[in-house]
């Protein structure tokens, strides 16, 4: 029997586990990345590989040790090193003596046949068309719901009166969603989550708003970005991320199949500054920064793994973009540091700067669009 | 008369500044942290206590620097602020028309850009130690020249030697090689200052618009060679404020004054006699194995940090 495991990224393990189980596989749920994961990753990875590579490699070692015999990962195209990752990781792990099969899910638009063959390997139960529909419906709804409760936590954390409550509620919501067994459980859980968030005592204020752009892994996995969203929320900042897993899946799995460009709006917005795709999410970082500015955000933070080329390209363009659009900009390069103080210092100073700017321009009352979104 | 205290606990130095109601600096103290911030803060407080003739009524305390939370707990701070904001506040107070602050301390360096008295941009070094005070210190040691003399040596140079500045390892090996070729120490030192300035401008100050007035502060501003190298590279006059080496503490004191707290949490100058200790343990609650630190006052835990999940968070949440 296949014992399948996969990289850990945010809460995506919940729907992915359900999907693979419904397909008749045993699933080894990857552990949340910890210092142990990072130690394993840095031990076996090439020194110059980026942080996401090391975390994912460390996770694989932990999953294989826990008995997995199949690893599933997404592939990639374009100049970002991520496209090479699964191959390189497979080689490293096999050199270490692990026996397993690596299944790479390539983008459907360019490698449709490969993708079908890969998926076929993962289907180990007799399923009817009706089964497929109900599985997809359940897993998709779960994914969408997970993104929803996360967005709510970003929205409510800066307003909470008792520190840490939004984080506590968010964790509870994730548990509730993970406990669902079928589609019909989910509407009730959704209502319960909304009630939990409603129960948090909130102050009435117009928080500083910061948009986060950057490379997907460090954006989506909090343990790789020192829980920056939580840290900002506790400084009283409303945080919005440019990327969520459900939307990413639509762009890269569904739209790609029909050769439609996802995030067309983002790419078009970036065009005056950034015409070519440079791999990874470099162009999207620039486009999203502009979109945040147009929606009245106070600042943009770019997260990039140390040495990530696409983000280095974006980093050289973003200061100009943000200056022209009149919003603050801070770039943060992430690697295996686990000390949070350096980051906290920069974030505090950045928030101070944005506050001072707001007080100076006194224009913060006229941000109708955001006010509407927050309501 | 009301007084305000600022404490800046950095990796290399711990500074204390006392200002009066009119923001005059009454006392300023500079102590080497030497890896023991608790002792450094206590020693500073002891010096202050010995100079206190009972005339000071401390109405507010600010803490800053990388050890600000620790300092805040020990001294009883009303305001705990990051060092970037503190440095900017102090700079504005000393030089109201400042537009650029170059700050080089023991283990970090930063640039702060201000326009119309408001911080509009900043950067702090993240990548390397080449270009900070500790590196200069180490090189002075290696050449057997007292760090206080280092700057004057640089000024005597007529033919600066080119030293690689991008990385501390490159810089040091370059220096050794040039030294073995027979270059004079002053030319090497001047070359090193130029390399550090080049590295600073290309790395931290990259893409920032450096407009006058330019203020140079932090411990390294004492080095005349560095000031000269900055002036050469920027073609502009560099201003060094009077209290250049305690600007963080001064900023913290000013922030404490601005905060207008009615009841200060200041623990008094007597804290140098209280027994503060710190110990740590490894939490085994999850695979993160966080190193949790206990800060104890007379054996009682008053603060705790280091845990990622906040499960050990203590007690008196009003302090940290």
Interface residues (C-beta under 8 A of the other chain):
Chain A: X31 X34 X35 X36 X37 X163 X164 X227 X316 X319 X328 X329 X333 X341 X342 X344 X345 X346 X348 X349 X350 X352 X353 X356 X357 X360
Chain B: X66 X81 X82 X83 X84 X85 X116 X118 X119 X120 X121 X122 X124 X126 X127 X207 X286 X287 X288 X289 X308 X310 X317
